[in-house]
Amino acid sequence: MEEKYKNVIEWFSTNVPVAESELHFDNAFQLIIAVILSAQCTDKRVNLVTPLLFEKYKRPEELAAASFDEVYNLVKSISFPNNKAKHLIGMANMLVKEFNSTIPSDIKLLQKLPGVGRKTANVVASVIYNKPVIAVDTHVFRVSRRIGLSNGKNVAQVEDDLTNNIPENLRPIAHHWLILHGRYICTARKPKCDQCGIASFCNYFDSLS
């Protein structure tokens, strides 16, 4: 396992030196809105919706004062718009009332916000505050298990394996390495093993021979 991590990290470090979120945002408040909306939805769809949201609600106070119908009409093309509209307003209200309208950096405090689970909290803490945490979404979960970086049966176990084996300074970018690899190469239904630079280190690829 140690050798596998070494090889995978070396390949990504050399071949993908820059890896960033594909969500569009300019600040922490915009990012947390975008990540809440991205649950079970594509970044591409979220990026179509957020410009109007960001233009109308530039600060937590403005979103906190919005009506459900106002927010719903802006996010209705997103998956689960009812819940997400409620979460966005609730998140903004809590930011104003408990956090002085500032996005907290602490994972546990972030998870107090409506619509913010551990994955979302890790994304915000990693991207905005460069915290040494790894958010495990569906892509990261799938890719980590396919390659053999983890045998974890759930998100928490995979997160533990990745955290224990990836150096702190690389965890923020490693999160994006795995997401983008899962989005474009190691796809869910038909992984593109012939285009994959880490196939020689991959348990799934080994199983095909």
N, C-alpha and C positions, 0 to 999 in steps of 0.2 A: 504493500500500500504506500509506504514512504517513497519508494522509487517511482511509482505511478504519479504521485503528486508532484514530485520533482520534475518529471518529464513534461507533464501537462502545464505546469506553471512556466517552465522554461520556454515551451513552444508559444504559449500565449504572450509572454513577456516580449519575445522576439518578434512575433508576427502580428500581434494586436496591441501595440504599445499605448494606443488611445482607445478607450471604450467608455461610452457615456450613455446616460438615459436617453431614450428616443422621445420621451415626453417633452413638450415645449413649456418652458417656464422661465421667469426672470428672478424669482425670489422664493423664499421658503414657504410663504403663504400660498403662492401659486402652485408650488410643487405638491403640497399636501392636498390641495383640491384635486389636482390631476391624478395623484396616486389613489385617492379615494374613488374617483370615477373609473380608474383603470381596472378595478377588480372584476374579473371575468368579462373583460372588454379589451379590445385592441388599443394599443397606443395611437394608432392611426385615427381611429374613431374619436378617441378622447381629444386629440389635437385639432379635430374639426370643430369640437364643441367649446373648448376652453377660451378661445379668443374673445367671444362675446361675454362669457362669465368674468374674465379678467378685466375687461373694459368696464363692466357695470359694477363689479365689486372689487375695488382696488385694495380695500383694507378690511380686516375682520369685522369692524364695526358696521360696515355697509352690508356685508353678508348676513350678519347677525340680525339686522333689522329687516331683512327681506321676508316676503311672504312665501309660503310653500308654493303657491301657484306660479309666482315669478321665477323661482329657481327651477321648478319642475319643467316649465315651458322651455327653459334653456338646456336642460339635460335629458329631455324625453326620448332622444334618439340613442341614448346610452342604455346598456343593460341595467335592469332593476332601478329605473329612474325614481320611483316613489321612495324607496329606502335611501337612495343616494342624495336626493334632494333634502330629506330630513336630516341625514348625517351631516351634510355640508352646513346647514343652518345651525344645527346643534354644536358642531365643531367650532364654528365661528363664535357662537355664544359663550362657550367654555373658554375659548382663547381670551375673549374680552373680560370675562368675569373672574377667571382664576389665574390667567397667565399674562396679564397686562398686554394683551394683543400680540404676544411674542411666541413663536413656535418653540416649545421646549426642546432641549437636546437630549434629555434623559429618556431612555427607552420606556421605562415604566410610566413616566408622566405623559409621554406621547400616547400611550395606550389607553389613557383615561379619556381621550377625545373621542366623541362619537364617530364611528366609521373607521377608526384606526385600530387595526389588529397588529399583531407582532410583525407581520411582513411589511405593512405600511410604515410602522414605526422604524423598522430597520432601514428601509429605503430612505426615509427622511433624515435619519441620524447619519447614515453613511454618505448620502449625496451632499447634504447641506453642512454637516458638522464633521465630516470625514472620520466618523467613529469606526472602530475596527469591528464592524458587524456585517453579517451576510444575510440578506433577505432571500428567503427560499420561496419562489413562486412556482408555478407549474413547470416552467422551462428548467429552472435550476434543479428542481426535484427530479425530473425525468433524466436530464443530462448527467447529473451526478451519479445516479444509480446505473445508467447505461454504461458509462465509462468505467465505473467501478470505484469511484471516489467515495461512495457510501453504500452500505447495505441497509440503510435506515428504512424502516417501514412507514414512517410518517415524517412530516415536515420538521418537527422538533429534532428527531434523531439525525436527519440529514444536515440540519443546521449545526448540530453539535460536531458531527464528523468534519464538516468543512472548516468550522471555526478552530478545531483542534489541530488541523493539518495545514492550514494556509497562514503564512506569517501575517501579523497584524497590519503591517504597512500595505499589504497587497489585497486585503479583504474587500475594501471598497471597489477596486477595479475588478477583482475576481467575480464579484456579483454580476457585473455587466458582461464579463467574458462569457460566463455560463448562460446568461439570458440570451445574448445575441447569438451564441452558438446554437442554442435550442431553437431560436426563432428562424434562423436562416440555413443552418446546416443539419443539425441533429433534430429534425422536425418530428412531430409526434407520429404521423402515420407512415412516412417513408423517409427515414434518415438518408442524407446524401453522403454515404460513406466514401464514395469515389472522389468527393471534393474535400474530405475532412483531413486536416493536417495532423490530427491526433489519433487517427484510426489505429496506428500501430501500438498505441497505449490503451486501447479501448476493449473492455470485456465483451461488449456487444459485437464488435467487428470480429473478434477472435471466435465468437460462437458461430459465425457464418461460414467459417472454413471447415 
